[in-house]
């Protein structure tokens, strides 16, 4: 797998799935009647663009060097196992998704991490653009830790980009405000995280948003006892109760969230 091929593929997948889900949210919204969708999207996508620029500037070369060093020295779990290519790809995706689950859960458990992560949860109008609404501080921390995770797993940078190409449409889908039949959501969430499952994670209630941490595969929450269920999702309040003042929902307000 060549990085030069995977990078534009990942970008194309992300843009295409964003466009499709924005259209579906207009046609079949789960929460109808939202009137400030454009402003909401601009704010969230602005944060996402800022994060992409920060990661590219600060970590692009470092991620490549760690990947090259791991490969040259046969360091890391996947190198030690000497798996056939197809199994190495599958193993990398599964193992990195397990890491993503653990990291997400830590962001809810450790107060210093929650200071940054809560910006993601202040969004009262969860939709596809919420998938990129993360504080730059959280992105810096998570990307820095990825350097060590890549080395320990023996995961190449192309494999990481491939994982992100799979992750992007899944997280856009489960953050989206698309209404899908319950029977379909139930079947899908047997394998992947779905809108029904992830909306509970964005509940105003801590007992509900401290759960359903998985990124791609829903099995992690079932395996580690963090799977949450709820009926009557349309009656659920989204966001965080003390963060609904309009000033905290602007771009400067979102960036100041950890300082409160």
N, C-alpha and C positions, 0 to 999 in steps of 0.2 A: 504494500500500500504506500503510495507516494503522497507526501505531505502537500505537494503542489496541486495535486488533484483533489485531495480531501478538503482543503480549506475553502475553495469556492463551492464545493458540493454542500458543505455544512452551511455556508451563508445562503445558498439558494434554497435549501430545505427550510431554514428559519424564516426567510422572507415569504416563501410560498405558504407555509403553514400559518403564519401571521395573517396574511391576506385572506386565506380561506376562512379562518376562525373569526376574523372581524366581520366578514360577510354573514357567517352563520349566526353570530351574535345579534346582528341586525334583523335577520329573518326569523330566528327562533330563540329569543332571549329567555333565560331561566328567570332572571329578575327583570321584569319589564319596566318601562317608564323612566329610564335614565336619560337625563337631558343634557349632561355636560360631558358626553363621551369623548369629544375631540380634545377638550382641555385636559381631561384625565389621561388620555393616551399620550399627548405631547409631553406631559410631566413624566410619566413612567418611562416612555421611550427615550426621553432626554437623559434620565438617570442611567438607563441601559447603555446608551451610547458613551456616556462619560466613563462608565466602568470598562467598556471594551477598549477605549483609548488608554486608560490607565494600565490595564493588564498587558496590552501590546507593548507599551512603552517601557514598563518596568520588568516584565517577566518573560517576554517572548524569547529573548536570547537565553535566559537562565533555564527555562523549560527545555529548550533544545539541547543545552550543554548537559543537563542532568540525564536526559534521554540518551544522548550519545555516550556519556560515561558509563551508564548502566549497561548498554549494549556492548561496548568495548571490553568491559570487565566481567561480563556475564553475571552481573549482580542483580539480585532480586528474585522473588519467588518464581515468576514465570520462566526465567532463564534456568533456574535450578530444576524445574519440572521437565524441561525439554519437551514440551507438548507439540503435537503437529499444529500447523498454522491455524486451522479452523478452530481447534480447541483453545489455542492461545488467545484468539480473538474473543471467543465466547467467555473464557475465564477472565480476561481483562475487563470486559463489560460488567460481568456479574460482581467481581471483586471490587471494582471501583464504585459500583452502585451501592455496595455494602458500606464502603467508606462514606459515601454521600449521606446515607441514612444516619450513620454514627455522628457525622459532623453536624447535620441538621438537628439531631436530638441534643447534642451538646450546646447548640445555640439557644435552646429553650431551658437548659438546666443551669448553665453557668451565667451568673448575673452580668459579668463583663461582656460576654458574647451577646447576651440578650439585648444589651444597650444598643448594639448595632442592628441586630436582626429584627428588633421590634418595628423598625421602619417598614419592613415588608408587610407587617401585620396591621399597620395603621390604615391601610387602604380599605375604605368602606364600600367601594364599588369594584369588587373583584372581577377582573376580566382578563382576556388574553395578554394585555400589556402588563398586568401585574407580575407576569412571569419574569420580568427583568427589573423589577422594582426592589433593588437591594442597595444598601448603603455602601459607598466605596470602601469604608473601613472594613466591612465584612468581606468584601471581595478581595481586599489586600491580604487579610488574614487567611482566607480559604485558599487563595492561590499560592501564598507562601508555604502553607502546609502541604499543598499538592506536590511541591518539589520533593519532599521527603516520601510521600506516598508513591509517587512515580518510581523513585529509586527502590523502595522496599518491595514493590510489586514487580519490578523489572519491566515496567510498562513504557513502551516507546511513545514519543509525541504523536505519531500518526494514529496510534491506538487511542490516545486521549481525545484527539480530534474526532475519531470515529464514534467514540462514546458520546461526545457532545452532539454529534449529528443525529444520534438516536434520541438523546435526552431532550433536545430543544423542542421538537414537535410534541413530545409527551408532556413536558411541563407547560407548554402553551395550551395544550388541550385540557389538562386538569385544572388550570387556572381560569379557563374561559367561562364566559357567561352563556354558554350554549345549552339549550334544553334538549336532552336526549331521553328516550324512553327508559324507565327504570329497569326493565328486563335487559336492555342492552348494556346499560351501565353496570348492572350486577354481573353479567357475564364477562365484561371487559376487566372489571376490577378483581376478578379471580387471578389475573396475570399482571396487569399494569394499574397504576394509579389513575383514577377517573375523576371527573368533576364532582360527582356525588361524594366521593371519599375525601377529596381535598377541600371542598367547601367547609366541611366540619373543622378542618385544621385552621381555617380562617374565622372561626366563630369568635365572638366577643368574649365568650366564657373560657376561662383558663382551663377548666376541666375538659373542655373539648379541643381547644387549640394546642394543648400539650398532648398531641397524638397524631397519628397518620403522617409520619415524617418521611415516608419513602419518596424517592424521586421517580424511578422508572418502575421497578418491580414491587408490587404491593405485598409480596410475601414477607418482607422484612418486618413490617408492623405486626403481622400475625406471629412471626417467629419470636419477636422480642416483647410481646405483650403491650404494644402501643396502638393497637387497632381500635378505632372508635367508630360507632354507628349512631345514627340519629334518624328519626322520622320527621316529616314536615319541615324540610329544609327552608322553604320559603318564609317560614316564621322566624328563622334564625337571624340575629343581628351580626353583621360582619364588621371587622375592624377591631379597634381597641377603644374602650369606653372613654378614656381620658384624653384621647388624641383626635377628637372630631372637630375641634376648632379649626376653621379654615386656614389659619396661619400655618398650622403644622402640615397641611396638605399641599402647600406650595413647594416648589423645588428648593428654595432656601430653607423652608421649614423642615422638609424631609432631611436635608443634610445636617441640620442642627439637632436632630432627634437624639443622638447619643449624649448630648450635653445637658439634657434636661434632668 
